[in-house]
Amino acid sequence: MDITVAGIKKEVQENITIDKLIENEKIDNPEYVTVTVNDEFIDQENFSGKELKDSDVVEFLYFMGGGRI
Amino acid sequence: MAFTNEQLERYSRHIILKEVGAKGQKKLLNARVLIIGAGGLGAPAAMYLAAAGIGTIGIADADEVDLSNLQRQIIHGTADVGKAKVKSAKETMNAMNPDVTVNTYRTYVTSENILDLINEYDFIIDGTDNFPAKFLINDACVIAKKPFSHAGIIRFQGQLMTYVPDKGPCYRCVFKNPPPKDAVPTCKQAGVIGAMGGVIGSLQAMEAIKYILGVGELLVGKLLTYDALKMEFHTINLPKNTSNCAVCGEHPVITDLIDYEQIECDGK
């Protein structure tokens, strides 16, 4: 099936979980990443249970500090 | 208030824009913007806001200019090393535009002083480098109902979003709590390309100017990310239902400001 991750369409295995997608995408510090699917937040505790569907839109939002240093 | 001939010339490229005009330029001259942090983000934001004729600009920072700041903090020069950042910033802004009143606050923001600081201003720019300050600014702006621009930069990446009370999600809707100390690298540890502050800080100034003018669409309900290596901007739509947010939700559990443990960032 095809999903969109951070604006880029990609083919992934059917019913892939958020956890597995994070692993595939090699996301650093996943415990501090906010995830949305179809513009809704997914709680951390649901990363392993949440299965994605065809055409889902997934975004990873990262902590970013910086500025006055 | 009538424009002087000098003002008509200085702001002519603004006044000719249909979105600004003489009316809009007067709004800018009557506006009050607070910039928290006179560093990589605050420097370009302060310079563009001063040049634009924002009538009153507050700038808060406890730090002094360090040689390692100059690669990106373009409001300060080599001769300013060792000087208070707010003093150096004020000198540059006044030299650019004598129309602007610059109020300096040589302090870090804390739960004790932030509400008094932001209450004096119409729009707040978060140019800080650390998560305790970012959460403090967010919570204070939500509690005091002040709009603000969040931004963060690291390596070749940047992000920003705008909060307007009752119009969209706050920073804490997206990130529930600060990460533990040292869990997420700071610019000091990870580095940042100097021009990134210029790109993202200028976008923060743009959001403040649009908010004051009441034109266009703000980054409310959206997080804009910029990847300089891929040279890509990406807009992430934030969830519309954030009624369970701990600070801006329907039943807030955070009603007092919190001073989280400060991450070491000594400006070197």
HADDOCK unambig.tbl for C-alpha pairs under 7 A between the chains (distance, minus, plus):
assign (segid A and resid 32 and name CA) (segid B and resid 179 and name CA) 6.69 0.50 0.50
assign (segid A and resid 34 and name CA) (segid B and resid 174 and name CA) 6.78 0.50 0.50
assign (segid A and resid 34 and name CA) (segid B and resid 175 and name CA) 6.73 0.50 0.50
assign (segid A and resid 39 and name CA) (segid B and resid 237 and name CA) 6.05 0.50 0.50
assign (segid A and resid 39 and name CA) (segid B and resid 238 and name CA) 5.78 0.50 0.50
assign (segid A and resid 39 and name CA) (segid B and resid 239 and name CA) 4.90 0.50 0.50
assign (segid A and resid 40 and name CA) (segid B and resid 239 and name CA) 4.89 0.50 0.50
assign (segid A and resid 41 and name CA) (segid B and resid 239 and name CA) 6.55 0.50 0.50
assign (segid A and resid 64 and name CA) (segid B and resid 152 and name CA) 4.67 0.50 0.50
assign (segid A and resid 64 and name CA) (segid B and resid 153 and name CA) 5.82 0.50 0.50
assign (segid A and resid 64 and name CA) (segid B and resid 154 and name CA) 6.51 0.50 0.50
assign (segid A and resid 65 and name CA) (segid B and resid 129 and name CA) 4.90 0.50 0.50
assign (segid A and resid 65 and name CA) (segid B and resid 130 and name CA) 5.38 0.50 0.50
assign (segid A and resid 65 and name CA) (segid B and resid 131 and name CA) 6.43 0.50 0.50
assign (segid A and resid 65 and name CA) (segid B and resid 152 and name CA) 4.59 0.50 0.50
assign (segid A and resid 65 and name CA) (segid B and resid 153 and name CA) 5.86 0.50 0.50
assign (segid A and resid 65 and name CA) (segid B and resid 154 and name CA) 6.82 0.50 0.50
assign (segid A and resid 65 and name CA) (segid B and resid 186 and name CA) 6.17 0.50 0.50
assign (segid A and resid 66 and name CA) (segid B and resid 128 and name CA) 6.73 0.50 0.50
assign (segid A and resid 66 and name CA) (segid B and resid 129 and name CA) 4.03 0.50 0.50
assign (segid A and resid 66 and name CA) (segid B and resid 130 and name CA) 6.76 0.50 0.50
assign (segid A and resid 66 and name CA) (segid B and resid 152 and name CA) 5.19 0.50 0.50
assign (segid A and resid 66 and name CA) (segid B and resid 153 and name CA) 4.65 0.50 0.50
assign (segid A and resid 66 and name CA) (segid B and resid 154 and name CA) 5.73 0.50 0.50
assign (segid A and resid 66 and name CA) (segid B and resid 186 and name CA) 6.25 0.50 0.50
assign (segid A and resid 66 and name CA) (segid B and resid 187 and name CA) 5.26 0.50 0.50
assign (segid A and resid 67 and name CA) (segid B and resid 39 and name CA) 5.63 0.50 0.50
assign (segid A and resid 67 and name CA) (segid B and resid 40 and name CA) 4.49 0.50 0.50
assign (segid A and resid 67 and name CA) (segid B and resid 41 and name CA) 4.77 0.50 0.50
assign (segid A and resid 67 and name CA) (segid B and resid 127 and name CA) 5.36 0.50 0.50
assign (segid A and resid 67 and name CA) (segid B and resid 128 and name CA) 5.29 0.50 0.50
assign (segid A and resid 67 and name CA) (segid B and resid 129 and name CA) 4.64 0.50 0.50
assign (segid A and resid 67 and name CA) (segid B and resid 152 and name CA) 6.43 0.50 0.50
assign (segid A and resid 67 and name CA) (segid B and resid 153 and name CA) 6.28 0.50 0.50
assign (segid A and resid 67 and name CA) (segid B and resid 197 and name CA) 6.73 0.50 0.50
assign (segid A and resid 68 and name CA) (segid B and resid 37 and name CA) 5.31 0.50 0.50
assign (segid A and resid 68 and name CA) (segid B and resid 38 and name CA) 6.09 0.50 0.50
assign (segid A and resid 68 and name CA) (segid B and resid 39 and name CA) 3.81 0.50 0.50
assign (segid A and resid 68 and name CA) (segid B and resid 40 and name CA) 5.41 0.50 0.50
assign (segid A and resid 68 and name CA) (segid B and resid 41 and name CA) 6.67 0.50 0.50
assign (segid A and resid 68 and name CA) (segid B and resid 127 and name CA) 6.07 0.50 0.50
assign (segid A and resid 68 and name CA) (segid B and resid 128 and name CA) 4.92 0.50 0.50
assign (segid A and resid 68 and name CA) (segid B and resid 129 and name CA) 4.86 0.50 0.50
assign (segid A and resid 69 and name CA) (segid B and resid 39 and name CA) 6.14 0.50 0.50
assign (segid A and resid 69 and name CA) (segid B and resid 129 and name CA) 6.03 0.50 0.50
assign (segid A and resid 69 and name CA) (segid B and resid 188 and name CA) 6.92 0.50 0.50
assign (segid A and resid 69 and name CA) (segid B and resid 265 and name CA) 6.46 0.50 0.50
assign (segid A and resid 69 and name CA) (segid B and resid 267 and name CA) 4.85 0.50 0.50
